[in-house]
């Protein structure tokens, strides 16, 4: 059964009607693949069965009642709501961060910590017909996903849709959020050759600039009007998980180069430093240079071992975009890899920052970017433990991994 099946569309329409009729008492609908329950030997399918059980458990909503000294009249404010309670979440910091300020700060009516991250990710499907989005809080306690059909005005409509999605999620808690809105991936060569993105293939950098300018213009006009949300800080980012690194081995000692003299220190040189290389490790890199955003490679010889001489750059080529700063997550496999082996990486580019009136954020953009990168790694580990991570890209945090899974599902649908 495919997404284009009339029967499947009727099932989805019925589910939506039932969910609207049971708004006060939410009902969970979970579609189970036939292959999971039709097997006769459960021993060969234990992993898929556990994943199914975990997925259903994490989607169940728990009823939470408000504790009050006396009961409110029946026509008053509701005293019960339903919240997600996943299997695992990230713990709060052991030592809270205390900041001194001479100015009064906006009061928070929620139990969450001030300046908690709210991550929002989005991307386009390969066919260009769908806009995919997902969001999650800093500790992975609550998340949401959304899909919409794209319109003719791609940049503006996508920005408006994603902002409404993020603002609706932010209203769930009355705290000063740090919103992090991330565009996942770059348009591949096959996507640029498609019907939807064909007009943009000759102006990829211009299209990316239009997205950034659309965000800046929309946020500048919308943020001052958001009076129903506490003050917040916004960071616009771009993440690329398709670019890998190849680390070369050191040159041998007998190549004739003169060894540089080593500096002497007061530390005890007899002490040994042991590093465990039997398990995989993830490194956080903070380059001091500005790394341009990756552009799609459309040449047919991109994967060949021999690259022909350049015959001149096309007139449609444009200079790459330079972000404000870039951080990199690098995943190293266990033990020593062979020479020329590729290491998965996640490039996180900071494009723009903005804060609303009354925001108490006082840290620099560089520190903010580093904290976002560390939280990305934490959410990637959490996604792997929950079984919600991406097998192809283990460095993706929970919300970006959800985008990759949704993108793969739609891509498989297009090939059928």
Sine and cosine of phi, psi and omega as CSV:
sin_phi,cos_phi,sin_psi,cos_psi,sin_omega,cos_omega
0.00,0.00,0.80,-0.60,-0.05,-1.00
-0.96,-0.29,0.14,-0.99,0.01,-1.00
-0.92,0.39,-0.39,0.92,0.02,-1.00
-1.00,0.08,-0.02,1.00,-0.03,-1.00
-0.94,0.34,0.77,-0.64,0.04,-1.00
-0.87,0.49,-0.60,0.80,0.01,-1.00
-0.90,0.43,-0.67,0.75,0.00,-1.00
-0.92,0.40,-0.62,0.79,0.04,-1.00
-0.91,0.42,-0.59,0.81,0.06,-1.00
-0.92,0.40,-0.62,0.79,0.04,-1.00
-0.89,0.45,-0.71,0.70,0.02,-1.00
-0.90,0.44,-0.63,0.77,0.03,-1.00
-0.90,0.43,-0.64,0.77,0.04,-1.00
-0.91,0.41,-0.63,0.77,0.02,-1.00
-0.89,0.45,-0.67,0.74,0.02,-1.00
-0.90,0.44,-0.65,0.76,0.01,-1.00
-0.91,0.42,-0.64,0.77,0.01,-1.00
-0.93,0.37,-0.60,0.80,0.03,-1.00
-0.91,0.41,-0.61,0.79,0.04,-1.00
-0.93,0.37,-0.59,0.80,0.00,-1.00
-0.96,0.27,-0.33,0.94,-0.01,-1.00
-0.90,-0.43,0.72,0.70,-0.05,-1.00
-0.92,0.39,-0.59,0.80,-0.02,-1.00
-0.97,0.26,-0.45,0.89,0.02,-1.00
-0.78,-0.62,1.00,0.03,-0.13,-0.99
-0.89,0.46,0.66,-0.75,0.04,-1.00
-0.93,-0.35,0.71,-0.70,-0.03,-1.00
-1.00,-0.07,0.81,-0.59,0.11,-0.99
-0.92,-0.40,0.81,-0.59,-0.02,-1.00
-0.75,-0.67,0.87,-0.49,0.00,-1.00
-0.99,0.11,0.83,-0.56,-0.07,-1.00
-0.95,-0.32,0.78,-0.63,0.07,-1.00
-0.89,0.46,0.63,-0.78,-0.03,-1.00
-0.89,0.45,-0.53,0.85,-0.04,-1.00
-0.91,0.42,-0.41,0.91,-0.03,-1.00
-0.96,0.27,-0.61,0.79,-0.09,-1.00
-0.98,-0.20,-0.18,0.98,-0.04,-1.00
-1.00,-0.01,-0.07,1.00,-0.02,-1.00
-0.96,0.28,0.49,-0.87,0.00,-1.00
-0.99,-0.15,-0.30,0.96,-0.02,-1.00
-0.88,-0.48,0.97,-0.24,-0.05,-1.00
-0.96,0.28,-0.29,0.96,-0.03,-1.00
-0.92,0.39,-0.47,0.88,0.01,-1.00
-1.00,0.02,-0.04,1.00,-0.10,-1.00
-0.76,-0.65,0.44,0.90,-0.06,-1.00
-0.92,0.38,-0.66,0.75,-0.05,-1.00
-0.89,0.46,-0.70,0.72,0.01,-1.00
-0.92,0.39,-0.59,0.81,0.02,-1.00
-0.92,0.39,-0.65,0.76,0.04,-1.00
-0.91,0.42,-0.66,0.75,0.04,-1.00
-0.87,0.48,-0.65,0.76,0.03,-1.00
-0.90,0.44,-0.70,0.71,0.00,-1.00
-0.90,0.43,-0.69,0.73,0.03,-1.00
-0.89,0.46,-0.65,0.76,-0.02,-1.00
-0.90,0.44,-0.68,0.74,0.02,-1.00
-0.92,0.39,-0.67,0.74,-0.03,-1.00
-0.89,0.46,-0.66,0.75,-0.05,-1.00
-0.95,0.31,-0.35,0.94,0.01,-1.00
-1.00,0.03,-0.20,0.98,0.00,-1.00
-0.93,0.37,0.70,-0.72,0.02,-1.00
-1.00,-0.10,0.68,-0.74,0.01,-1.00
-0.98,-0.20,0.70,-0.72,0.04,-1.00
-0.98,0.21,0.77,-0.64,0.01,-1.00
-0.84,-0.54,0.83,-0.56,-0.01,-1.00
-0.98,-0.22,0.58,-0.82,0.00,-1.00
-0.99,0.16,0.73,-0.69,0.03,-1.00
-1.00,0.01,0.85,-0.52,-0.04,-1.00
-0.68,-0.73,0.37,-0.93,-0.01,-1.00
-0.95,0.31,-0.53,0.85,0.04,-1.00
-0.55,-0.84,0.40,-0.91,-0.10,-0.99
-0.97,0.25,0.69,-0.72,0.07,-1.00
-0.99,0.17,0.47,-0.88,0.00,-1.00
-0.87,0.49,0.37,-0.93,-0.12,-0.99
-0.86,0.50,-0.53,0.84,-0.04,-1.00
-1.00,0.04,0.12,0.99,-0.05,-1.00
-1.00,0.06,-0.41,-0.91,-0.06,-1.00
-0.95,0.31,0.64,-0.77,0.01,-1.00
-0.91,0.42,0.58,-0.81,-0.05,-1.00
-0.93,-0.37,0.17,0.99,0.00,-1.00
-0.64,-0.77,0.67,-0.74,0.03,-1.00
-0.61,-0.79,0.23,-0.97,-0.04,-1.00
-0.89,-0.46,0.73,-0.68,-0.05,-1.00
-0.74,-0.67,0.43,-0.90,0.08,-1.00
-0.97,0.25,0.55,-0.84,0.07,-1.00
-0.64,-0.76,1.00,0.04,-0.07,-1.00
-0.94,0.34,0.14,-0.99,-0.02,-1.00
-0.90,0.43,-0.76,0.65,-0.05,-1.00
-0.77,-0.64,0.56,-0.83,0.12,-0.99
-0.67,-0.74,0.27,-0.96,0.07,-1.00
-0.98,0.21,0.63,-0.77,-0.02,-1.00
-0.98,0.21,0.35,-0.94,0.07,-1.00
-0.95,0.30,0.37,-0.93,0.04,-1.00
-0.85,0.52,0.60,-0.80,-0.02,-1.00
-0.91,0.42,-0.69,0.72,0.02,-1.00
-0.93,-0.38,0.88,-0.48,0.00,-1.00
-0.92,0.38,0.49,-0.87,0.03,-1.00
-1.00,0.02,0.82,-0.57,-0.02,-1.00
-0.93,-0.37,0.82,-0.57,0.01,-1.00
-0.89,-0.46,0.66,-0.75,0.03,-1.00
-0.99,-0.14,0.74,-0.68,0.00,-1.00
-0.64,-0.77,0.63,-0.78,0.04,-1.00
-1.00,0.02,-0.04,1.00,-0.02,-1.00
-0.91,-0.40,0.56,-0.83,0.04,-1.00
-0.94,0.35,0.65,-0.76,-0.04,-1.00
-0.96,-0.27,0.41,-0.91,0.01,-1.00
-0.90,0.43,0.66,-0.75,-0.01,-1.00
-0.96,0.28,0.60,-0.80,0.04,-1.00
-0.95,-0.33,0.74,-0.67,-0.04,-1.00
-0.98,-0.18,0.20,0.98,-0.06,-1.00
-0.90,-0.44,0.22,-0.98,-0.04,-1.00
-1.00,0.03,-0.14,0.99,0.01,-1.00
-0.96,0.27,0.36,-0.93,0.00,-1.00
-0.96,0.29,0.57,-0.82,0.09,-1.00
-0.90,0.43,0.57,-0.82,0.01,-1.00
0.93,0.37,0.51,0.86,0.11,-0.99
-0.95,0.31,0.63,-0.78,0.01,-1.00
-0.96,0.30,0.64,-0.77,0.20,-0.98
-0.83,-0.55,0.97,-0.25,-0.08,-1.00
-1.00,0.00,0.76,-0.65,0.05,-1.00
-0.80,-0.60,0.79,-0.61,0.03,-1.00
-0.83,-0.55,0.49,-0.87,0.03,-1.00
-0.47,-0.88,0.38,-0.93,0.08,-1.00
-0.29,-0.96,0.22,-0.98,0.06,-1.00
-0.98,-0.18,0.49,-0.87,0.08,-1.00
-0.96,0.29,0.24,-0.97,-0.03,-1.00
-0.89,0.46,-0.59,0.81,0.00,-1.00
-0.97,0.23,-0.26,0.96,0.00,-1.00
0.99,0.13,0.03,1.00,-0.04,-1.00
-1.00,0.06,-0.35,0.94,-0.14,-0.99
-0.86,-0.50,0.60,-0.80,0.17,-0.99
-0.95,-0.32,0.87,-0.50,-0.06,-1.00
-0.96,-0.27,0.63,-0.78,-0.01,-1.00
-0.55,-0.83,0.46,-0.89,0.08,-1.00
-0.44,-0.90,0.41,-0.91,0.01,-1.00
-0.54,-0.84,0.44,-0.90,0.00,-1.00
-0.41,-0.91,0.49,-0.87,0.05,-1.00
-0.99,0.12,0.06,-1.00,-0.13,-0.99
-0.89,0.46,-0.55,0.83,-0.07,-1.00
-0.98,-0.17,0.00,1.00,0.03,-1.00
0.97,0.26,0.41,0.91,-0.01,-1.00
-0.98,0.21,-0.57,0.82,-0.05,-1.00
-0.63,-0.77,0.60,-0.80,0.01,-1.00
-0.52,-0.85,0.25,-0.97,0.00,-1.00
-0.43,-0.90,0.41,-0.91,0.03,-1.00
-0.74,-0.67,0.37,-0.93,0.01,-1.00
-0.42,-0.91,0.50,-0.86,0.06,-1.00
-0.69,-0.72,0.63,-0.78,0.01,-1.00
-0.60,-0.80,0.46,-0.89,0.14,-0.99
-0.97,0.25,0.65,-0.76,0.00,-1.00
-0.98,0.19,0.36,-0.93,0.00,-1.00
-0.91,-0.42,0.01,-1.00,-0.03,-1.00
-0.89,0.45,-0.71,0.70,0.03,-1.00
-0.99,0.12,1.00,0.06,-0.18,-0.98
-0.90,0.44,-0.77,0.64,-0.13,-0.99
-0.89,0.45,-0.80,0.60,-0.08,-1.00
-0.92,0.39,-0.71,0.70,-0.04,-1.00
-0.91,0.42,-0.62,0.79,0.02,-1.00
-0.91,0.41,-0.68,0.73,0.00,-1.00
-0.89,0.45,-0.70,0.71,0.00,-1.00
-0.90,0.44,-0.68,0.74,-0.02,-1.00
-0.91,0.41,-0.68,0.73,-0.01,-1.00
-0.93,0.38,-0.63,0.77,0.00,-1.00
-0.91,0.42,-0.68,0.74,0.05,-1.00
-0.88,0.47,-0.62,0.79,0.04,-1.00
-0.90,0.43,-0.70,0.72,0.00,-1.00
-0.94,0.35,-0.66,0.75,-0.01,-1.00
-0.91,0.41,-0.61,0.79,0.03,-1.00
-0.90,0.43,-0.62,0.78,0.04,-1.00
-0.95,0.31,-0.60,0.80,-0.02,-1.00
-0.91,0.41,-0.47,0.88,-0.01,-1.00
-0.95,0.31,-0.13,0.99,0.02,-1.00
-0.94,0.35,-0.38,0.92,-0.01,-1.00
-0.72,-0.69,0.64,-0.77,-0.04,-1.00
-0.99,-0.11,0.96,0.28,0.02,-1.00
-0.66,-0.75,0.15,-0.99,0.07,-1.00
-1.00,0.06,0.99,-0.16,-0.05,-1.00
-0.97,0.22,0.39,-0.92,0.30,-0.96
-0.93,-0.38,0.99,-0.13,-0.05,-1.00
-0.98,0.20,0.76,-0.65,0.04,-1.00
-0.84,-0.54,0.96,-0.29,-0.05,-1.00
-0.97,-0.25,0.88,-0.47,-0.15,-0.99
-0.84,-0.54,0.75,-0.66,0.15,-0.99
-1.00,-0.04,0.85,-0.53,-0.06,-1.00
-1.00,-0.04,0.78,-0.62,0.17,-0.99
0.98,0.22,0.19,-0.98,0.10,-1.00
-0.91,-0.42,0.32,-0.95,0.04,-1.00
-0.95,0.30,0.84,-0.55,-0.01,-1.00
-0.97,0.24,0.13,-0.99,-0.01,-1.00
-0.91,0.42,-0.62,0.78,0.02,-1.00
-0.92,0.40,-0.58,0.82,0.03,-1.00
-0.93,0.36,-0.63,0.78,0.00,-1.00
-0.93,0.38,-0.46,0.89,0.02,-1.00
-0.99,0.12,-0.12,0.99,-0.03,-1.00
-0.96,0.28,0.10,-0.99,-0.07,-1.00
-0.92,0.39,-0.59,0.81,-0.11,-0.99
-0.98,0.21,-0.71,0.70,-0.11,-0.99
-1.00,-0.09,0.06,1.00,-0.01,-1.00
-0.85,0.53,-0.68,0.73,0.03,-1.00
-0.90,0.43,-0.28,0.96,-0.05,-1.00
-0.99,-0.15,-0.09,1.00,-0.11,-0.99
-0.90,0.43,-0.52,0.85,-0.02,-1.00
-1.00,0.05,-0.02,1.00,-0.01,-1.00
-0.59,-0.81,0.81,0.59,-0.04,-1.00
-0.87,0.49,-0.74,0.67,-0.01,-1.00
-0.89,0.46,-0.61,0.79,0.03,-1.00
-0.91,0.42,-0.62,0.78,0.03,-1.00
-0.90,0.44,-0.68,0.73,0.04,-1.00
-0.90,0.44,-0.64,0.77,0.05,-1.00
-0.90,0.44,-0.62,0.79,0.02,-1.00
-0.90,0.44,-0.62,0.78,0.05,-1.00
-0.88,0.47,-0.73,0.69,-0.01,-1.00
-0.90,0.43,-0.71,0.71,0.01,-1.00
-0.90,0.43,-0.58,0.82,0.05,-1.00
-0.90,0.43,-0.63,0.78,0.05,-1.00
-0.90,0.43,-0.73,0.69,-0.03,-1.00
-0.88,0.47,-0.70,0.71,-0.02,-1.00
-0.92,0.40,-0.69,0.72,-0.05,-1.00
-0.93,0.37,-0.68,0.73,-0.02,-1.00
-0.93,0.37,-0.61,0.79,0.02,-1.00
-0.89,0.46,-0.53,0.85,0.00,-1.00
-1.00,0.02,-0.44,0.90,-0.12,-0.99
-1.00,-0.08,-0.63,0.78,-0.09,-1.00
-0.83,0.55,-0.71,0.70,0.02,-1.00
-0.89,0.46,-0.33,0.95,-0.03,-1.00
-1.00,-0.04,-0.11,0.99,-0.03,-1.00
-0.99,0.11,0.98,0.22,-0.02,-1.00
-1.00,0.01,-0.21,0.98,0.02,-1.00
-1.00,0.01,0.03,1.00,0.03,-1.00
-0.87,-0.49,0.67,-0.75,0.08,-1.00
-0.86,0.51,0.26,-0.96,0.02,-1.00
-0.81,0.58,0.53,-0.85,-0.06,-1.00
-0.52,-0.85,0.26,-0.96,0.04,-1.00
-0.86,-0.51,0.67,-0.75,-0.07,-1.00
-0.86,-0.52,0.71,-0.71,0.12,-0.99
-0.82,-0.57,0.78,-0.63,0.04,-1.00
-0.98,-0.22,0.84,-0.55,-0.07,-1.00
-0.77,-0.63,0.22,-0.98,0.14,-0.99
-0.71,-0.70,0.75,-0.66,-0.04,-1.00
-0.88,-0.47,0.69,-0.72,0.00,-1.00
-0.77,-0.63,0.88,-0.48,-0.01,-1.00
-0.94,-0.35,0.08,1.00,-0.06,-1.00
-1.00,-0.06,-0.18,0.98,-0.01,-1.00
-1.00,-0.08,0.87,-0.49,-0.01,-1.00
-0.96,-0.28,0.33,-0.94,0.02,-1.00
-0.95,-0.33,0.56,-0.83,0.13,-0.99
-0.90,-0.44,0.91,-0.42,-0.03,-1.00
-1.00,-0.08,0.80,-0.60,-0.03,-1.00
-1.00,-0.02,0.48,-0.88,0.04,-1.00
-0.97,0.22,0.37,-0.93,0.02,-1.00
-0.93,0.37,0.48,-0.88,0.05,-1.00
-0.93,0.36,0.53,-0.85,0.05,-1.00
-0.91,0.42,0.30,-0.95,-0.08,-1.00
-0.97,0.26,-0.29,0.96,-0.10,-0.99
-0.99,-0.12,0.43,0.90,-0.01,-1.00
-1.00,0.09,-0.06,1.00,0.08,-1.00
0.99,-0.13,-0.05,1.00,0.02,-1.00
-0.98,0.21,0.63,-0.78,0.01,-1.00
-0.98,0.20,0.77,-0.64,-0.02,-1.00
-0.95,0.32,0.67,-0.74,0.02,-1.00
-0.96,0.27,0.62,-0.79,0.03,-1.00
-0.92,0.39,0.65,-0.76,0.00,-1.00
-1.00,0.01,0.60,-0.80,0.04,-1.00
-0.98,0.20,0.64,-0.77,0.04,-1.00
-1.00,0.02,0.57,-0.82,0.00,-1.00
-0.77,-0.64,0.23,-0.97,0.00,-1.00
-0.99,0.15,-0.09,1.00,-0.03,-1.00
-0.96,0.27,0.41,-0.91,0.00,-1.00
-0.96,0.29,0.92,-0.40,-0.04,-1.00
-0.98,0.18,-0.16,0.99,-0.01,-1.00
-0.98,0.20,-0.29,0.96,0.01,-1.00
-0.97,0.26,0.67,-0.75,-0.03,-1.00
-0.99,-0.16,0.51,-0.86,0.05,-1.00
-0.92,-0.40,0.85,-0.52,-0.03,-1.00
-0.95,-0.30,0.72,-0.70,0.02,-1.00
-0.84,-0.55,0.79,-0.61,0.02,-1.00
-0.98,0.17,0.92,-0.39,0.00,-1.00
-0.94,-0.33,0.19,0.98,-0.01,-1.00
-0.99,0.16,-0.26,0.96,0.01,-1.00
-0.86,-0.51,0.31,-0.95,0.02,-1.00
-0.94,0.35,0.49,-0.87,-0.01,-1.00
-0.70,-0.72,0.48,-0.87,0.04,-1.00
-0.86,-0.51,0.75,-0.66,-0.05,-1.00
-0.91,-0.41,0.62,-0.78,0.06,-1.00
-0.97,-0.25,0.87,-0.49,-0.04,-1.00
-0.93,-0.36,0.69,-0.72,0.01,-1.00
-0.85,-0.53,1.00,0.10,-0.02,-1.00
-0.89,0.46,0.55,-0.84,0.04,-1.00
-1.00,-0.02,-0.11,0.99,0.04,-1.00
-0.97,-0.25,0.31,-0.95,0.01,-1.00
-1.00,-0.02,0.89,-0.45,-0.03,-1.00
-1.00,-0.09,0.82,-0.58,-0.03,-1.00
-0.93,0.37,0.41,-0.91,0.06,-1.00
-0.93,0.38,0.63,-0.77,-0.01,-1.00
-0.95,0.31,0.65,-0.76,0.07,-1.00
-0.94,-0.33,0.47,-0.88,-0.02,-1.00
-0.92,0.39,0.58,-0.81,0.04,-1.00
-1.00,-0.09,0.88,-0.48,-0.06,-1.00
-0.96,-0.27,-0.08,1.00,-0.01,-1.00
-0.96,0.28,0.62,-0.78,-0.02,-1.00
-0.95,0.32,-0.31,0.95,-0.04,-1.00
-0.99,-0.13,0.32,0.95,-0.08,-1.00
-0.91,0.42,-0.60,0.80,-0.03,-1.00
-1.00,-0.09,0.14,0.99,-0.03,-1.00
-0.99,0.13,0.37,-0.93,0.01,-1.00
-0.98,0.21,-0.36,0.93,0.01,-1.00
-0.89,-0.45,0.79,-0.62,0.00,-1.00
-0.96,-0.29,0.86,-0.52,-0.02,-1.00
-0.94,0.34,0.25,-0.97,0.03,-1.00
-0.91,0.42,0.57,-0.82,-0.01,-1.00
-0.96,0.29,0.69,-0.73,0.02,-1.00
-0.97,-0.23,0.33,0.94,-0.02,-1.00
0.96,-0.28,0.62,-0.78,-0.02,-1.00
-0.97,0.24,0.66,-0.75,0.05,-1.00
-0.89,0.45,0.40,-0.92,-0.03,-1.00
-0.94,0.33,-0.29,0.96,-0.04,-1.00
-0.99,0.11,-0.20,0.98,-0.01,-1.00
-0.92,0.39,0.61,-0.79,0.00,-1.00
-0.80,-0.60,0.34,-0.94,0.03,-1.00
-0.91,0.41,0.62,-0.78,0.01,-1.00
-0.93,0.36,0.39,-0.92,0.01,-1.00
-0.99,0.17,0.67,-0.75,0.05,-1.00
-0.96,-0.27,0.88,-0.48,0.03,-1.00
-0.97,0.24,0.11,-0.99,0.06,-1.00
-0.91,0.41,-0.70,0.72,0.04,-1.00
-0.36,-0.93,0.25,-0.97,-0.03,-1.00
-0.66,-0.75,0.67,-0.74,0.16,-0.99
-0.83,-0.55,0.40,-0.92,-0.11,-0.99
-0.71,-0.70,0.73,-0.68,0.19,-0.98
-0.98,-0.22,0.82,-0.57,-0.03,-1.00
-0.86,-0.52,0.77,-0.63,-0.03,-1.00
-0.97,-0.26,0.86,-0.50,0.00,-1.00
-0.97,-0.24,0.79,-0.61,0.01,-1.00
-0.94,0.34,0.26,-0.97,0.01,-1.00
-0.92,0.40,0.51,-0.86,0.03,-1.00
0.90,0.44,-0.11,-0.99,-0.07,-1.00
-1.00,0.09,0.82,-0.57,0.01,-1.00
-0.99,0.10,0.33,-0.94,0.01,-1.00
-0.93,0.36,0.33,-0.94,-0.01,-1.00
-0.90,0.43,0.71,-0.70,0.00,-1.00
0.99,0.13,0.10,0.99,0.01,-1.00
-0.93,0.37,0.54,-0.84,0.00,-1.00
-1.00,-0.07,0.61,-0.79,-0.01,-1.00
-0.90,-0.43,0.79,-0.62,0.04,-1.00
-0.88,0.47,0.66,-0.75,0.01,-1.00
-0.70,-0.72,0.37,-0.93,0.10,-1.00
-0.77,-0.64,0.94,-0.35,0.03,-1.00
-1.00,0.02,0.81,-0.59,-0.03,-1.00
-0.88,-0.47,0.95,-0.32,-0.06,-1.00
-0.98,-0.21,0.79,-0.61,0.10,-1.00
-1.00,0.01,0.85,-0.53,-0.09,-1.00
-0.97,-0.25,-0.60,0.80,-0.10,-0.99
-0.27,-0.96,0.52,-0.86,0.08,-1.00
-0.75,-0.66,0.47,-0.88,-0.03,-1.00
-0.39,-0.92,0.58,-0.82,0.05,-1.00
-0.74,-0.68,0.53,-0.85,0.01,-1.00
-0.99,0.13,0.19,-0.98,0.00,-1.00
-0.91,0.41,0.75,-0.67,-0.01,-1.00
1.00,-0.01,0.05,1.00,0.01,-1.00
-0.92,0.38,0.67,-0.74,-0.04,-1.00
-0.99,-0.14,0.17,0.98,0.03,-1.00
-0.93,0.37,0.79,-0.62,-0.06,-1.00
-0.81,-0.58,0.05,1.00,-0.03,-1.00
-1.00,0.05,0.31,-0.95,-0.03,-1.00
-0.98,0.20,0.23,-0.97,0.02,-1.00
-0.91,0.41,-0.56,0.83,0.01,-1.00
-0.90,0.43,-0.71,0.70,0.03,-1.00
-0.90,0.43,-0.65,0.76,0.04,-1.00
-0.87,0.50,-0.69,0.72,-0.01,-1.00
-0.89,0.46,-0.65,0.76,0.03,-1.00
-0.92,0.39,-0.63,0.78,0.04,-1.00
-0.92,0.40,-0.60,0.80,0.06,-1.00
-0.89,0.46,-0.68,0.74,-0.01,-1.00
-0.90,0.44,-0.69,0.73,0.03,-1.00
-0.90,0.45,-0.65,0.76,0.02,-1.00
-0.94,0.35,-0.51,0.86,0.11,-0.99
-0.87,0.50,-0.70,0.71,0.02,-1.00
-0.90,0.43,-0.66,0.75,0.03,-1.00
-0.88,0.47,-0.68,0.74,0.01,-1.00
-0.94,0.33,-0.47,0.89,0.08,-1.00
-0.93,0.37,-0.66,0.75,0.07,-1.00
-0.90,0.43,-0.66,0.75,0.02,-1.00
-0.89,0.46,-0.66,0.76,0.02,-1.00
-0.89,0.45,-0.61,0.79,0.04,-1.00
-0.92,0.39,-0.62,0.78,0.01,-1.00
-0.93,0.37,-0.62,0.78,0.00,-1.00
-0.97,0.23,-0.22,0.97,-0.11,-0.99
0.98,0.19,0.37,0.93,-0.01,-1.00
-0.93,-0.36,0.21,0.98,-0.02,-1.00
-1.00,0.05,0.12,-0.99,0.03,-1.00
-1.00,-0.09,0.79,-0.61,0.00,-1.00
-0.93,0.37,-0.57,0.82,-0.03,-1.00
-0.98,0.20,-0.51,0.86,-0.05,-1.00
-0.76,-0.65,0.99,0.11,-0.06,-1.00
-0.93,0.36,-0.23,0.97,-0.02,-1.00
-0.99,0.12,-0.16,0.99,-0.04,-1.00
-0.95,0.32,0.74,-0.68,0.11,-0.99
-0.92,0.39,0.10,-1.00,-0.17,-0.99
-0.84,0.54,-0.72,0.69,-0.09,-1.00
-0.96,0.29,-0.57,0.82,0.05,-1.00
-0.96,0.27,-0.52,0.85,0.10,-0.99
-0.91,0.42,-0.59,0.81,0.07,-1.00
-0.89,0.45,-0.62,0.78,0.05,-1.00
-0.89,0.45,-0.66,0.75,-0.01,-1.00
-0.91,0.40,-0.62,0.78,0.03,-1.00
-0.91,0.41,-0.69,0.73,0.05,-1.00
-0.89,0.45,-0.64,0.77,0.01,-1.00
-0.90,0.43,-0.66,0.75,0.03,-1.00
-0.90,0.43,-0.62,0.79,0.01,-1.00
-0.90,0.44,-0.68,0.73,0.03,-1.00
-0.94,0.33,-0.53,0.85,0.03,-1.00
-0.94,0.35,-0.63,0.78,0.08,-1.00
-0.91,0.42,-0.55,0.83,0.03,-1.00
-0.91,0.41,-0.59,0.80,-0.01,-1.00
-0.94,0.35,-0.49,0.87,-0.04,-1.00
-0.99,0.13,-0.26,0.96,-0.02,-1.00
-0.98,0.19,0.00,0.00,0.00,0.00
